[in-house]
Amino acid sequence: MKSYNVCLKDTAKTFTKRLFYSLFDCEQEKAHGKYLEKKFLKIVSKLDVENGEEIWKKFKAELPEIRKTLDLDAIAFESNDPASHSLEEIYMAYPGFHAISIYRLSHALYELGVHILPRMMSEYIHGITGVDIHPGATIGKSFYIDHGTGIVIGETSIIGENVKIYQGVTLGGISVSKNLASTKRHPTIEDNVCIYANATILGGDIVIGANSIIGANVWITESVPENSLVTYQTEIKIRPKKNGI
Ligand SMILES: CC(=O)OC[C@H](N)C(=O)O
């Protein structure tokens, strides 16, 4: 029987947690720098990834740029959410910001050709926040997720700059079949689009044009031109209660 090194899940969890801490906290960076390298090399060698040391060097060199991009995300959170009181609150308490942080770190590793560790990192943050962003997705600058929970962003999604999404949004595939593995299966969202709660947007050819607003609960399987407002009509009846009902 083949054995799988599943206890690496714990190692990947601690690695991801400390990587996040050290990205934003200089003291933590000093405390964990060596630890992170050691754990990274341990994980990738157990996962049969070649050139671990070279990958770590390249990844480390990308961290300052990732930090700058995340600082822009944090500003997007603070300037879009009327419920936030400071930038510090975003770093300390926002699940959406935690999720985009781990996504940007995992995406960098994915782009360096590492596959299982980035997926373990995204599953770690998925477990904490309910936000499931595949490390292969492409997400532009100043991305804002409000009320991050129940969100799914598929592997081949492409998201432009200044995009805002709310809880329950799915950017998914219209059909799921193994032979679609190397095709674009998930939508493209252009710059400045806002997608409200529980909208489901499906299909690799689907483009949501720039500056559009996608209303809550819509189900979209066709492209939307720039500057559109897409809403879902439902009929709600309100009447006085009769005999207690
Ligand atoms: C998000 C989504 O469409 O998932 C379905 C499948 N895992 C795929 O990547 O196509």
The ligand as a Gaussian input file, in Angstrom:
#p B3LYP/6-31G(d) Opt

LIG

0 1
 C      -14.173000      26.443000      -9.205000
 C      -14.550000      25.347000     -10.105000
 O      -15.131000      25.552000     -11.136000
 O      -14.217000      24.089000      -9.703000
 C      -14.495000      22.991000     -10.566000
 C      -13.212000      22.272000     -10.924000
 N      -12.443000      21.974000      -9.741000
 C      -12.391000      23.097000     -11.917000
 O      -11.323000      23.606000     -11.550000
 O      -12.802000      23.255000     -13.060000

